[in-house]
Amino acid sequence: MANPVFQLLLLGIVCSLNILNAEETTLSYNHTTETHQEQQENRESTSKKFYHNEWNRSEQRNKIRNLVLEGIPRTANEDVYQIVEDIGRQLGFENPLEEVERADRAHLAYLPHPECIIIRLVDLYAKDKWLHEYRQRKLYHAGWSLREHLTKASHELLNMTRMWARKNNYRYIWTKDCRILFRKNSQASAYHVNNVEHLKWITNVLENQTPRMRGDLRGPRVTIAPPSPAGPDSPPPFAPAPPNPNEHAPPPPHMPSSPPPEEASPPSHVPPSPPPHAPASPPPYVHPSFPPHAPVTSPPDMPPSPPPHMPPSPPHETPVSPPPHQPASPPPHFASPPPHMVPSPPFS
């Protein structure tokens, strides 16, 4: 019988191992649950950001033809279209209302002047033309402003981008087709900001000075800046193709060059061929039923046979005359009828 002390010790060890296994299982389960919850939260957050970005992009697409006119105070019994016409004439258009589809007052709480006028133009070309004239004439201090109609999320992103640009010495921040663009100076390339996460990524890269930054901001490149002037070492814009080294190359040393071809004179016994411009006369036509140079004669003892397509002539008719090159007189034995034969009466 085993020692009771040893049995108690063995039982204690087994119980301790079971307790440790249970604690490890509980910790593993809790860690798995926390990881699953974190993944679920990340998925939900990513999904919310995605749907928010898609909704903002769709809303922005609906407002891409709109312009926002700020700085015009509301008055009693005002005519919005008359105000828009006056603004268009200041921009240099003779009939500005021809390009205006709709104009109305709107309240945009996120703008400095909430009581603004929304102008919807007929197409993007007209909208770009109005903005170009506004910037070209530098009417920034005329008491009113003209800008693209951005959504609330896009306007907040524009303000964040401006703050980031001042901090990182970026001079140019503007919008084009409701997209936010930026560049370092007038000779640098232009890039656009997609969303807040993209702007955070750009800030991270600039602060950490990663090797792939300063030249690449991970945005679609926009060719707005004019190309730099060509230097003295730059190739011409349309450089000719390099010469082919094998063209006009001399023959290899082991292959003697052939002399130029000479016109061979015809042998004395062969008559010279006619000139190329004078075609050779065709051979004389020979009927296939007659061999060449064979005289066509009928047998001496029988008249010539008629053609196959004609019926034979009756015996009282005049025999068929021979070909033209033969004498037309009949053979001697057909000159007169025999004395014992009486001529038959004429055929009626």
Helices and strands as residue ranges (DSSP letters): H 4-62, E 66-70, H 80-90, G 96-99, E 100-107, E 115-121, H 124-136, E 145-148, H 152-167, E 172-176, E 179-183, E 191-193, H 196-208, G 332-334
